[in-house]
Amino acid sequence: MDIKIFKDNLKELKLQRNYSLCLNIFLSLVVILSLTIVIKKSNVVSTIIIPAGLNEKIEISQNGVSESYLIQWSEFLTALKLNVTPTNINRKQSFLLSHVDSAIYNEFKAHLTEEIEKVQKDDISTVFFPTDIKVVNKEKMTTMVTGVLRVFIGNEINSESQISYQLQYKLTNNNLLLTSFKELANA
């Protein structure tokens, strides 16, 4: 009798062991699959920003940025570069330089230094009123800003013209950096 009970218990233990082994293998596969999914998803990081005063969300990922971000950033940088007076141009252009890609930094700084000297020497103020901002090429992160540029010498308006600017960016460590700021001919 004892041998029969022992054999039955042994049979039941083997059955439980086999069920437990199958369950452990299944759970191991689920964990491996979950880890694979998490690792693949962790490579794409996306940051969504909704700045105060803006109605559109701004999205930044390793693959690029949203069109709304390009548009808002273009408006911000054109205001920094083009809305200047002899008293604020140093501060604005210094801040603008902090958003310029290192590949063009020295060239852009030299251009801005010439601009600062001319504005302060001739008592020039400029104001830019954007009328249209559009993304020209999302993959190359290129925008075009069109508007009215008014130039004042002293307190008198010197000129008013419709001008378009092309801005191009580069995404580095989730920072959108300016790589080109060009005036377009009669756009």
C-alpha positions as CSV (number, residue, x, y, z in Angstrom):
1,M,0.0,0.0,0.0
2,D,2.7,2.4,0.8
3,I,4.4,1.9,-2.5
4,K,1.1,2.6,-4.3
5,I,0.5,5.8,-2.3
6,F,4.2,6.8,-2.9
7,K,3.8,6.2,-6.7
8,D,0.6,8.2,-6.8
9,N,2.2,11.1,-4.8
10,L,5.2,10.9,-7.1
11,K,3.0,11.0,-10.2
12,E,1.1,14.0,-8.8
13,L,4.3,15.8,-7.9
14,K,5.7,15.2,-11.4
15,L,2.4,16.6,-12.9
16,Q,2.6,19.7,-10.7
17,R,6.3,20.2,-11.6
18,N,5.4,19.9,-15.3
19,Y,2.6,22.5,-14.9
20,S,4.9,24.8,-13.0
21,L,7.6,24.4,-15.6
22,C,5.2,25.2,-18.4
23,L,3.9,28.2,-16.5
24,N,7.4,29.5,-15.8
25,I,8.4,29.1,-19.4
26,F,5.3,31.0,-20.6
27,L,5.9,33.8,-18.0
28,S,9.5,34.0,-19.1
29,L,8.5,34.5,-22.7
30,V,6.0,37.2,-21.7
31,V,8.7,39.0,-19.8
32,I,11.2,38.8,-22.7
33,L,8.5,40.0,-25.1
34,S,7.6,42.9,-22.8
35,L,11.3,43.9,-22.4
36,T,11.7,43.8,-26.2
37,I,8.7,46.1,-26.7
38,V,9.9,48.5,-23.9
39,I,13.4,48.7,-25.4
40,K,12.1,49.4,-28.9
41,K,9.7,52.1,-27.5
42,S,12.4,53.7,-25.4
43,N,14.4,54.6,-28.4
44,V,11.8,57.1,-29.6
45,V,11.5,59.9,-27.0
46,S,8.9,62.5,-27.7
47,T,8.4,65.7,-25.6
48,I,5.2,67.6,-25.9
49,I,5.3,71.3,-24.8
50,I,2.4,73.7,-24.5
51,P,3.9,77.1,-23.7
52,A,1.8,79.7,-22.0
53,G,-0.1,81.8,-24.4
54,L,0.0,79.3,-27.3
55,N,-3.0,77.2,-28.4
56,E,-1.0,74.6,-30.3
57,K,1.1,71.8,-28.8
58,I,4.7,71.6,-29.8
59,E,6.2,68.2,-30.2
60,I,9.9,67.3,-30.2
61,S,11.2,63.8,-30.9
62,Q,14.5,62.3,-32.1
63,N,12.9,62.1,-35.6
64,G,12.1,65.8,-35.8
65,V,9.8,68.5,-34.6
66,S,6.2,69.4,-35.3
67,E,5.3,72.1,-37.8
68,S,3.8,74.2,-35.1
69,Y,7.1,74.3,-33.3
70,L,9.0,75.3,-36.5
71,I,6.4,78.1,-37.0
72,Q,6.5,79.4,-33.4
73,W,10.3,79.2,-33.3
74,S,10.7,81.0,-36.6
75,E,8.4,83.8,-35.4
76,F,10.4,84.0,-32.1
77,L,13.8,84.2,-33.8
78,T,12.8,86.7,-36.5
79,A,11.5,88.9,-33.7
80,L,14.8,88.6,-31.9
81,K,16.8,89.5,-35.0
82,L,14.6,92.1,-36.6
83,N,12.8,94.0,-33.7
84,V,15.8,95.9,-32.5
85,T,16.8,99.4,-31.2
86,P,20.2,100.7,-30.4
87,T,19.6,100.0,-26.7
88,N,18.4,96.4,-26.9
89,I,20.3,95.0,-29.9
90,N,23.2,93.7,-27.9
91,R,20.9,91.7,-25.5
92,K,18.7,90.4,-28.3
93,Q,21.4,89.3,-30.6
94,S,23.4,87.7,-27.8
95,F,20.3,85.7,-26.9
96,L,19.8,84.8,-30.6
97,L,23.4,83.5,-30.8
98,S,22.6,81.0,-28.1
99,H,20.2,79.4,-30.5
100,V,22.6,79.1,-33.4
101,D,24.3,75.9,-34.5
102,S,28.0,75.8,-33.8
103,A,28.8,75.1,-37.5
104,I,27.8,78.7,-38.4
105,Y,28.3,80.4,-35.1
106,N,31.4,82.4,-35.9
107,E,30.1,83.5,-39.3
108,F,26.7,84.5,-37.8
109,K,28.4,86.3,-34.9
110,A,30.5,88.3,-37.3
111,H,27.4,89.3,-39.3
112,L,25.5,90.3,-36.1
113,T,28.5,92.3,-34.8
114,E,28.5,94.3,-38.0
115,E,24.8,94.8,-37.6
116,I,25.2,96.0,-34.0
117,E,27.8,98.5,-35.0
118,K,25.7,99.9,-37.8
119,V,22.5,100.1,-35.7
120,Q,24.2,101.9,-32.8
121,K,26.3,104.2,-35.0
122,D,23.3,105.3,-37.2
123,D,20.6,105.2,-34.5
124,I,18.6,102.7,-36.5
125,S,15.6,100.8,-35.1
126,T,13.8,98.1,-37.0
127,V,10.4,96.4,-36.5
128,F,9.1,93.4,-38.3
129,F,5.5,92.5,-38.6
130,P,5.1,88.9,-39.9
131,T,2.1,88.3,-42.2
132,D,2.8,84.7,-43.1
133,I,4.9,81.9,-41.6
134,K,4.9,78.6,-43.3
135,V,7.0,75.4,-43.3
136,V,8.6,75.0,-46.7
137,N,10.3,71.6,-46.0
138,K,9.5,69.7,-42.8
139,E,12.2,67.1,-43.3
140,K,14.9,69.7,-43.8
141,M,13.3,71.9,-41.1
142,T,13.0,74.9,-43.3
143,T,10.5,77.7,-42.9
144,M,9.7,81.0,-44.7
145,V,8.6,84.1,-42.8
146,T,7.0,86.9,-44.8
147,G,6.2,90.3,-43.4
148,V,6.6,94.0,-43.4
149,L,10.0,95.4,-42.2
150,R,10.0,99.1,-41.1
151,V,13.3,100.8,-40.6
152,F,13.6,104.0,-38.5
153,I,16.5,106.3,-38.3
154,G,16.1,108.3,-35.1
155,N,12.3,108.9,-34.8
156,E,11.7,109.1,-38.5
157,I,10.6,106.1,-40.7
158,N,13.2,105.6,-43.4
159,S,11.7,102.6,-45.3
160,E,8.9,100.1,-45.2
161,S,9.1,96.9,-47.3
162,Q,7.6,93.5,-47.8
163,I,10.4,91.0,-47.1
164,S,10.6,87.2,-46.8
165,Y,13.2,85.3,-44.8
166,Q,14.1,81.6,-45.0
167,L,15.2,79.9,-41.8
168,Q,16.6,76.5,-41.6
169,Y,17.2,74.4,-38.4
170,K,19.0,71.4,-37.1
171,L,17.9,69.2,-34.2
172,T,20.7,68.4,-31.7
173,N,19.9,66.7,-28.4
174,N,16.3,67.9,-28.7
175,N,17.4,71.5,-29.2
176,L,16.3,73.2,-32.3
177,L,19.3,75.2,-33.6
178,L,19.4,77.8,-36.4
179,T,21.6,76.8,-39.3
180,S,20.6,79.5,-41.8
181,F,18.8,82.9,-41.8
182,K,18.5,84.3,-45.3
183,E,16.7,87.2,-46.8
184,L,14.9,86.1,-50.0
185,A,14.8,88.3,-53.0
186,N,11.3,89.8,-53.7
187,A,9.2,86.8,-52.4
